[in-house]
């Protein structure tokens, strides 16, 4: 082979070698870039709220019958960064500072200064347990450490600071663990009993007294008493899947702090996951009964939200409202929601009469022009409605115009003034569409049913709820004003505002709630619930 043949033979090999090297370099660049972006995404504050739900190690020290437990799984140090990342550009600094103030206020309730005492070492998992539902419940706070010395250094500084403030320390041993206890506080605070224990060099237990801490240590030795050994709780958590916090509540706590009615007999408790979707807070929960609910399961019917219109500040879709309002009904949905409905419609007897007759489904709207109802076609029967409204002193007549026939029920009222006489006051108007009947408090409210665009905010709330459930039985969607009214006096919301050190009412943009049909699990009844709080 001569020189030219060698050159001709080598050129393709050189080209292939160059292309192979180039491809390898590009592939390496892609892999490095992908890994870098993946790492950045994992460290992004937006990733904080998308945690796989699991019980932390501290759940071993939480009694199954505790009034309330909160397992926080998100990195507390990075919460302000998350609030800043999801806030509108003009509100980012205020959102960051507000979240920092809320976080610091939460730790301050336990007498802790987050920046000075915790920020340098505390890990993402922390747990708070309230042992009973009294005015001053015993509590245990569990903090994990990011390094082996962080927890020990914290305890040294913690007790040194309080010793300087006048705390008398007692050092003892219980179940082979060292306990430090005392009655004292930071300078400027009222003295309170405190006790601490260090577990495996990286878990700090801080409790409201030595007796409370000893109870937590006792529970940790008995698998049938602590949460970490609760198989049913584990199944519930697996079903809830993701979230930044896990909450359990006893029946007493649900009644005292969450204001569930005492009529819900046989309630075993609740487990719920707290999630975040940008600035919105989501709750996915399970109410669990000790046994099967002694009533027929709630029937889920068709959806009336689709194809509806209106200018509603409040919208509710109800399945079988007549059963909800039956005073003899034993199902928890009726015992819970029935009294709420009656109070809401106390000044609207005609609407209440329609709900008492309707087996559902029913769509209720509250508009500036008055209430508006949608029911299935010919449900309830017109003759039954007429009889009920006649008993209220209303008379039925027909109106026609624009190709539409409307039934109206009016009440005769005596006119006042110089032109004395009698006038008819409209109480209910009805119009039938092809697939549903509409009932309005006024003619303008009845006309609003054709404005589907105006109802879109409430419909979007419904979509957000229905994405997380398979059998929506009852649902409520509220605009900002009624949502603020509902939350204003709710005790947990009042506590959140106290921790934030400022009112959060102006930030409320909407609230939606729903309950699924009850189902059976391991011979007991479960009622799934969903809530979404929209914060601006």
C-alpha positions as CSV (number, residue, x, y, z in Angstrom):
1,X,0.0,0.0,0.0
2,X,1.5,3.3,-1.1
3,X,1.4,6.6,0.8
4,X,-1.7,7.9,-0.9
5,X,-3.6,4.7,-0.1
6,X,-2.6,5.1,3.6
7,X,-3.9,8.7,3.7
8,X,-7.1,7.7,2.0
9,X,-7.6,4.9,4.5
10,X,-6.8,7.0,7.6
11,X,-9.0,10.0,6.8
12,X,-12.4,8.1,7.4
13,X,-10.9,6.7,10.6
14,X,-9.9,10.1,11.8
15,X,-13.3,11.5,11.0
16,X,-15.0,8.7,12.9
17,X,-12.7,9.2,15.9
18,X,-13.4,13.0,15.9
19,X,-17.2,12.4,15.6
20,X,-17.1,9.8,18.4
21,X,-15.2,12.2,20.7
22,X,-17.6,15.1,19.9
23,X,-20.6,12.9,20.6
24,X,-19.1,11.7,23.9
25,X,-18.4,15.3,24.9
26,X,-21.9,16.4,24.1
27,X,-23.4,13.5,25.9
28,X,-21.3,14.3,29.0
29,X,-22.3,17.9,28.8
30,X,-26.0,16.9,28.6
31,X,-25.6,14.5,31.6
32,X,-23.8,17.1,33.7
33,X,-26.3,19.8,32.8
34,X,-29.2,17.5,33.6
35,X,-27.7,16.5,36.9
36,X,-27.0,20.1,37.8
37,X,-30.6,21.2,36.9
38,X,-32.0,18.2,38.9
39,X,-29.9,19.2,41.9
40,X,-31.0,22.8,41.6
41,X,-34.6,21.7,41.4
42,X,-34.2,19.5,44.5
43,X,-32.8,22.5,46.3
44,X,-35.3,24.9,45.0
45,X,-37.7,26.4,47.6
46,X,-40.6,25.3,45.4
47,X,-39.6,21.7,46.2
48,X,-40.2,22.2,49.9
49,X,-44.0,21.6,49.8
50,X,-43.9,18.4,47.7
51,X,-42.6,15.9,50.3
52,X,-43.5,12.2,50.4
53,X,-45.6,11.8,53.5
54,X,-44.1,9.5,56.1
55,X,-44.1,9.4,59.9
56,X,-40.8,10.8,61.3
57,X,-38.8,9.0,63.9
58,X,-40.2,11.4,66.6
59,X,-43.7,9.7,66.1
60,X,-42.3,7.0,68.4
61,X,-42.8,9.5,71.2
62,X,-46.3,10.5,70.3
63,X,-49.2,8.6,71.9
64,X,-51.9,7.4,69.6
65,X,-54.5,9.0,71.8
66,X,-52.8,12.5,71.8
67,X,-55.3,15.3,71.3
68,X,-53.3,16.8,68.5
69,X,-50.0,16.0,66.7
70,X,-48.3,18.0,63.9
71,X,-45.4,16.5,62.0
72,X,-43.7,19.2,60.0
73,X,-41.7,17.8,57.1
74,X,-40.6,21.0,55.3
75,X,-37.4,22.8,56.0
76,X,-38.4,25.6,58.4
77,X,-35.3,27.7,57.5
78,X,-36.3,27.8,53.9
79,X,-40.0,28.6,54.3
80,X,-39.5,32.4,53.8
81,X,-37.8,31.6,50.5
82,X,-40.8,29.5,49.3
83,X,-43.2,32.3,50.2
84,X,-41.1,34.8,48.3
85,X,-40.8,32.5,45.3
86,X,-44.6,32.0,44.8
87,X,-45.7,35.6,45.6
88,X,-46.4,38.2,42.9
89,X,-43.4,40.3,42.2
90,X,-44.6,43.4,44.1
91,X,-45.5,41.3,47.1
92,X,-42.4,39.1,47.4
93,X,-40.6,41.0,50.1
94,X,-43.8,41.3,52.2
95,X,-44.5,37.5,51.7
96,X,-41.0,36.6,52.7
97,X,-41.1,38.8,55.8
98,X,-44.6,37.6,56.7
99,X,-43.6,33.9,56.5
100,X,-40.5,34.6,58.6
101,X,-42.6,36.3,61.2
102,X,-45.1,33.5,61.3
103,X,-42.4,30.9,61.6
104,X,-40.7,32.8,64.4
105,X,-44.0,33.3,66.2
106,X,-44.8,29.6,66.1
107,X,-41.5,28.7,67.8
108,X,-41.9,31.6,70.2
109,X,-45.0,29.9,71.6
110,X,-42.6,27.3,73.0
111,X,-40.3,30.0,74.3
112,X,-37.7,29.5,71.5
113,X,-35.9,32.1,69.4
114,X,-35.6,30.5,65.9
115,X,-32.7,32.7,64.6
116,X,-30.7,32.7,67.8
117,X,-31.3,29.1,69.0
118,X,-32.4,26.9,66.1
119,X,-31.4,28.2,62.6
120,X,-27.8,26.9,62.7
121,X,-28.6,23.2,63.4
122,X,-32.3,22.3,63.3
123,X,-33.3,19.8,60.6
124,X,-36.4,19.7,58.4
125,X,-38.4,17.2,60.5
126,X,-40.1,18.5,63.7
127,X,-43.1,17.3,65.6
128,X,-45.4,19.0,68.1
129,X,-47.7,16.9,70.3
130,X,-50.6,18.3,72.5
131,X,-51.5,15.5,74.9
132,X,-55.0,16.7,75.9
133,X,-57.6,19.2,74.8
134,X,-57.6,21.4,77.8
135,X,-57.0,25.1,78.1
136,X,-53.3,24.4,79.0
137,X,-52.5,21.1,77.4
138,X,-49.2,19.3,78.1
139,X,-47.0,19.5,75.0
140,X,-43.8,17.9,73.6
141,X,-41.7,19.4,70.8
142,X,-39.3,17.1,68.9
143,X,-36.5,18.7,66.9
144,X,-34.0,16.9,64.7
145,X,-30.4,18.0,64.2
146,X,-28.5,18.3,60.9
147,X,-25.3,17.3,62.6
148,X,-24.2,15.2,65.6
149,X,-23.2,18.2,67.8
150,X,-25.9,20.6,66.9
151,X,-28.5,19.2,69.3
152,X,-26.0,18.9,72.2
153,X,-24.8,22.5,71.7
154,X,-28.4,23.7,71.6
155,X,-29.2,22.1,74.9
156,X,-26.1,23.5,76.6
157,X,-27.0,27.1,75.4
158,X,-30.7,26.5,76.1
159,X,-30.2,25.7,79.8
160,X,-27.3,28.1,80.3
161,X,-29.5,31.0,79.0
162,X,-32.4,30.0,81.2
163,X,-30.2,29.4,84.2
164,X,-29.0,33.0,83.9
165,X,-32.7,34.1,83.9
166,X,-33.2,32.3,87.2
167,X,-34.1,28.7,86.4
168,X,-33.2,26.1,88.9
169,X,-32.0,23.0,87.0
170,X,-32.6,19.4,88.0
171,X,-30.6,16.6,86.2
172,X,-31.9,13.1,86.4
173,X,-32.1,9.8,84.5
174,X,-35.2,8.1,83.3
175,X,-35.3,4.8,81.3
176,X,-31.6,5.2,80.8
177,X,-31.8,8.7,79.3
178,X,-30.6,11.9,80.8
179,X,-33.3,14.5,81.6
180,X,-32.8,18.1,82.5
181,X,-35.8,20.0,83.9
182,X,-36.5,23.3,85.6
183,X,-39.0,26.1,86.0
184,X,-37.9,29.2,84.3
185,X,-38.0,31.3,81.1
186,X,-36.1,33.7,78.9
187,X,-35.7,37.2,80.4
188,X,-38.9,39.0,80.2
189,X,-41.1,35.9,80.1
190,X,-43.2,34.3,82.8
191,X,-41.6,31.2,84.3
192,X,-42.8,27.9,82.9
193,X,-41.9,24.3,83.7
194,X,-39.6,22.8,81.0
195,X,-37.9,19.5,80.5
196,X,-35.5,18.2,77.8
197,X,-34.0,14.9,76.7
198,X,-31.4,14.1,74.0
199,X,-32.1,10.9,72.0
200,X,-29.3,9.3,69.9
201,X,-27.4,12.6,69.8
202,X,-29.6,14.1,67.1
203,X,-33.2,14.3,68.4
204,X,-34.2,16.8,71.1
205,X,-37.4,16.4,73.1
206,X,-38.6,19.6,74.7
207,X,-41.6,19.3,76.9
208,X,-43.8,21.4,79.2
209,X,-42.6,19.6,82.3
210,X,-40.9,16.5,83.5
211,X,-44.1,14.4,83.9
212,X,-45.1,15.1,80.3
213,X,-41.6,14.1,79.0
214,X,-41.6,10.9,81.0
215,X,-45.0,10.0,79.5
216,X,-43.5,10.4,76.0
217,X,-40.6,8.2,76.9
218,X,-42.9,5.6,78.4
219,X,-45.0,5.5,75.1
220,X,-41.8,5.1,73.0
221,X,-41.3,1.7,74.6
222,X,-44.7,0.3,73.7
223,X,-45.4,-0.3,70.0
224,X,-49.1,-0.6,70.6
225,X,-49.3,2.9,72.1
226,X,-47.2,5.1,69.8
227,X,-47.9,6.4,66.4
228,X,-45.0,4.8,64.7
229,X,-46.4,1.4,65.4
230,X,-50.0,2.3,64.2
231,X,-50.6,0.3,61.1
232,X,-53.9,2.1,60.3
233,X,-52.3,5.4,60.5
234,X,-49.6,4.2,58.1
235,X,-52.3,3.2,55.6
236,X,-53.9,6.6,55.8
237,X,-50.6,8.3,55.3
238,X,-49.9,6.2,52.2
239,X,-53.3,7.2,50.8
240,X,-52.7,10.9,51.4
241,X,-49.3,10.5,49.7
242,X,-47.7,14.0,49.7
243,X,-47.6,17.1,51.8
244,X,-45.4,19.4,53.9
245,X,-47.1,18.5,57.2
246,X,-49.1,15.7,58.7
247,X,-51.8,16.4,61.3
248,X,-53.7,14.0,63.6
249,X,-56.6,15.1,65.9
250,X,-58.7,13.3,68.5
251,X,-62.5,13.7,68.8
252,X,-62.1,16.1,71.8
253,X,-59.6,18.2,69.8
254,X,-61.9,18.3,66.8
255,X,-64.8,19.5,68.9
256,X,-62.9,22.0,71.1
257,X,-60.4,23.5,68.6
258,X,-61.8,22.7,65.2
259,X,-65.5,23.3,66.2
260,X,-66.9,20.1,64.9
261,X,-70.4,19.5,66.4
262,X,-70.7,17.2,69.4
263,X,-73.5,15.4,67.5
264,X,-70.9,13.5,65.5
265,X,-71.0,10.5,67.9
266,X,-68.6,7.5,67.4
267,X,-65.9,9.7,65.8
268,X,-62.4,8.2,66.3
269,X,-60.3,11.1,65.0
270,X,-58.8,12.7,61.9
271,X,-55.6,12.5,60.0
272,X,-54.8,15.1,57.4
273,X,-52.0,16.3,55.1
274,X,-51.3,20.0,54.6
275,X,-50.0,20.8,51.2
276,X,-49.3,24.0,49.2
277,X,-50.0,25.0,45.7
278,X,-48.2,28.3,45.1
279,X,-49.8,30.6,47.6
280,X,-52.8,28.3,48.3
281,X,-53.0,26.0,51.3
282,X,-54.6,22.5,50.7
283,X,-55.9,20.1,53.3
284,X,-56.5,16.4,52.4
285,X,-58.0,14.6,55.3
286,X,-59.8,11.5,56.6
287,X,-62.4,11.5,59.4
288,X,-62.5,8.0,60.8
289,X,-65.3,6.4,62.9
290,X,-64.8,3.7,65.5
291,X,-67.3,1.5,63.8
292,X,-69.5,1.5,60.6
293,X,-71.8,4.5,60.4
294,X,-75.3,3.3,61.4
295,X,-77.0,4.8,58.4
296,X,-77.2,4.1,54.7
297,X,-74.2,5.4,52.7
298,X,-74.7,8.8,51.1
299,X,-75.8,8.5,47.5
300,X,-73.7,10.6,45.0
301,X,-75.8,11.9,42.1
302,X,-75.1,14.0,39.0
303,X,-73.1,17.2,38.7
304,X,-75.0,20.5,38.2
305,X,-72.0,22.8,38.2
306,X,-71.3,22.2,34.6
307,X,-73.5,24.4,32.3
308,X,-74.4,26.7,35.1
309,X,-74.1,30.5,35.3
310,X,-74.5,33.3,37.8
311,X,-72.6,35.9,39.9
312,X,-72.3,33.9,43.0
313,X,-70.2,34.9,46.0
314,X,-71.2,31.6,47.5
315,X,-71.9,28.3,45.7
316,X,-72.8,24.9,47.1
317,X,-73.5,21.6,45.4
318,X,-75.6,19.4,47.7
319,X,-76.5,15.7,47.2
320,X,-79.9,14.8,48.7
321,X,-80.6,18.1,50.6
322,X,-83.9,16.8,51.9
323,X,-81.9,14.1,53.8
324,X,-79.4,16.7,55.0
325,X,-82.3,18.6,56.6
326,X,-84.1,15.7,58.1
327,X,-84.0,16.1,61.9
328,X,-84.3,12.3,62.4
329,X,-81.4,11.4,60.0
330,X,-78.6,9.7,61.8
331,X,-75.9,10.0,59.1
332,X,-73.0,12.3,60.2
333,X,-73.4,14.5,57.1
334,X,-76.9,15.4,58.2
335,X,-75.9,15.9,61.8
336,X,-73.0,18.2,60.7
337,X,-74.3,20.1,57.7
338,X,-78.0,20.1,58.4
339,X,-77.9,22.7,61.2
340,X,-75.5,24.8,59.2
341,X,-77.9,24.9,56.2
342,X,-80.8,25.8,58.4
343,X,-79.0,28.7,60.0
344,X,-77.8,30.0,56.6
345,X,-81.4,29.9,55.2
346,X,-83.2,31.0,58.4
347,X,-84.2,34.3,56.7
348,X,-85.0,32.6,53.4
349,X,-88.0,30.3,54.1
350,X,-88.9,29.8,50.5
351,X,-85.4,28.5,49.6
352,X,-85.4,26.3,52.7
353,X,-88.7,24.8,51.7
354,X,-87.3,23.9,48.3
355,X,-84.3,22.2,49.9
356,X,-86.5,20.2,52.3
357,X,-88.4,18.8,49.3
358,X,-85.5,18.2,46.9
359,X,-83.8,14.7,46.9
360,X,-81.0,16.3,44.8
361,X,-78.7,17.1,43.4
362,X,-79.1,20.8,44.0
363,X,-76.9,23.8,43.2
364,X,-77.2,26.8,45.6
365,X,-75.9,30.2,44.8
366,X,-75.9,33.4,46.7
367,X,-75.9,36.5,44.4
368,X,-76.3,40.2,44.9
369,X,-79.7,39.9,43.3
370,X,-80.7,37.1,45.7
371,X,-80.4,33.3,46.0
372,X,-80.5,31.1,42.9
373,X,-81.1,27.3,42.9
374,X,-80.7,24.7,40.2
375,X,-82.3,21.3,40.6
376,X,-82.8,18.2,38.4
377,X,-85.6,18.5,35.9
378,X,-89.0,18.3,37.6
379,X,-87.3,17.7,40.9
380,X,-88.9,18.6,43.3
381,X,-92.4,18.1,41.9
382,X,-94.1,21.4,41.1
383,X,-97.3,20.4,42.9
384,X,-95.3,19.7,46.2
385,X,-93.5,23.0,45.9
386,X,-96.8,24.8,45.3
387,X,-98.4,23.2,48.4
388,X,-95.4,24.1,50.6
389,X,-95.2,27.7,49.4
390,X,-99.0,28.2,49.7
391,X,-98.6,27.2,53.4
392,X,-96.2,30.2,53.7
393,X,-98.9,32.5,52.3
394,X,-97.7,32.6,48.7
395,X,-99.8,32.5,45.6
396,X,-98.7,31.0,42.3
397,X,-99.2,32.6,38.8
398,X,-97.5,32.4,35.4
399,X,-95.5,35.0,33.4
400,X,-94.6,34.7,29.8
401,X,-92.3,36.7,27.5
402,X,-89.3,36.3,25.2
403,X,-90.4,32.8,24.5
404,X,-90.1,31.7,28.1
405,X,-92.7,30.7,30.6
406,X,-92.0,31.5,34.3
407,X,-93.9,30.4,37.3
408,X,-93.9,32.9,40.1
409,X,-95.0,32.8,43.7
410,X,-95.9,36.2,45.3
411,X,-97.2,37.6,48.6
412,X,-99.7,40.3,48.8
413,X,-98.5,43.3,50.8
414,X,-100.4,46.4,51.8
415,X,-98.9,49.6,50.3
416,X,-98.0,52.5,52.6
417,X,-98.4,56.1,51.9
418,X,-101.0,58.2,50.2
419,X,-101.9,55.7,47.6
420,X,-103.1,53.0,49.9
421,X,-103.7,49.6,48.3
422,X,-102.2,46.1,47.8
423,X,-99.1,45.1,45.8
424,X,-97.7,41.7,45.0
425,X,-94.2,41.0,46.3
426,X,-92.2,38.3,44.5
427,X,-90.8,35.5,46.6
428,X,-89.9,32.7,44.1
429,X,-89.6,32.5,40.3
430,X,-89.1,29.3,38.4
431,X,-87.9,28.6,34.9
432,X,-87.3,25.2,33.2
433,X,-84.3,24.5,31.0
434,X,-83.8,21.3,29.0
435,X,-81.8,19.5,31.7
436,X,-82.6,21.3,34.9
437,X,-85.0,23.6,36.7
438,X,-84.0,27.1,38.0
439,X,-85.5,28.8,41.0
440,X,-84.7,32.4,41.9
441,X,-85.5,34.8,44.7
442,X,-85.9,37.6,42.1
443,X,-86.2,37.8,38.4
444,X,-82.7,39.4,38.0
445,X,-81.2,36.5,39.9
446,X,-83.0,34.1,37.5
447,X,-81.6,35.9,34.5
448,X,-78.1,35.6,35.9
449,X,-78.2,31.8,35.3
450,X,-77.3,32.5,31.7
451,X,-74.0,34.3,32.6
452,X,-71.6,31.3,32.7
453,X,-68.6,33.6,32.5
454,X,-69.4,35.4,35.8
455,X,-69.6,32.0,37.6
456,X,-66.1,30.9,36.3
457,X,-64.3,31.8,39.6
458,X,-66.6,29.5,41.6
459,X,-66.5,26.8,38.9
460,X,-62.6,26.9,39.0
461,X,-62.8,26.3,42.7
462,X,-65.0,23.3,42.1
463,X,-62.6,22.0,39.5
464,X,-59.7,22.3,42.0
465,X,-61.6,20.4,44.6
466,X,-62.9,17.7,42.2
467,X,-59.4,16.9,41.0
468,X,-58.6,15.4,44.4
469,X,-61.7,13.2,44.9
470,X,-63.7,10.5,43.3
471,X,-67.1,10.8,44.9
472,X,-67.9,14.5,45.9
473,X,-71.0,14.4,48.1
474,X,-71.2,17.9,49.4
475,X,-69.2,21.0,48.4
476,X,-69.0,24.7,49.2
477,X,-67.2,27.4,47.3
478,X,-66.7,30.9,48.8
479,X,-65.4,34.1,47.3
480,X,-63.1,36.4,49.4
481,X,-65.8,38.3,51.4
482,X,-67.8,35.3,52.7
483,X,-64.5,33.3,53.2
484,X,-63.2,36.1,55.5
485,X,-66.4,36.1,57.4
486,X,-66.3,32.3,57.9
487,X,-62.7,32.3,59.1
488,X,-62.8,35.4,61.2
489,X,-63.9,33.7,64.4
490,X,-62.5,30.2,63.7
491,X,-60.1,29.4,66.5
492,X,-57.2,27.8,64.4
493,X,-57.3,30.8,62.1
494,X,-57.1,33.2,65.0
495,X,-54.1,31.3,66.3
496,X,-52.3,31.5,63.0
497,X,-52.8,35.2,62.9
498,X,-51.5,35.5,66.5
499,X,-48.3,33.6,65.4
500,X,-48.0,35.9,62.4
501,X,-48.3,39.0,64.6
502,X,-50.6,40.6,62.1
503,X,-54.0,40.2,60.5
504,X,-54.1,37.8,57.6
505,X,-57.8,38.6,56.7
506,X,-57.0,40.8,53.7
507,X,-54.9,38.0,52.1
508,X,-57.9,35.6,51.9
509,X,-59.1,35.4,48.3
510,X,-61.4,32.3,48.6
511,X,-62.2,29.1,50.4
512,X,-63.6,25.8,49.2
513,X,-64.5,22.7,51.1
514,X,-65.9,19.3,50.2
515,X,-66.8,16.0,51.7
516,X,-66.8,12.7,49.8
517,X,-69.3,9.9,50.3
518,X,-68.5,7.7,53.2
519,X,-66.8,4.4,52.6
520,X,-65.8,1.3,54.6
521,X,-62.2,0.4,55.6
522,X,-61.3,-2.4,57.9
523,X,-64.9,-2.6,59.2
524,X,-65.0,1.2,60.0
525,X,-66.4,4.2,58.2
526,X,-64.2,6.8,56.7
527,X,-65.3,10.3,55.5
528,X,-62.7,11.9,53.2
529,X,-62.6,15.7,53.3
530,X,-60.9,18.4,51.2
531,X,-60.2,22.1,51.7
532,X,-58.4,24.8,49.8
533,X,-57.6,28.2,51.2
534,X,-56.6,30.8,48.5
535,X,-54.2,33.4,49.8
536,X,-53.2,36.5,47.7
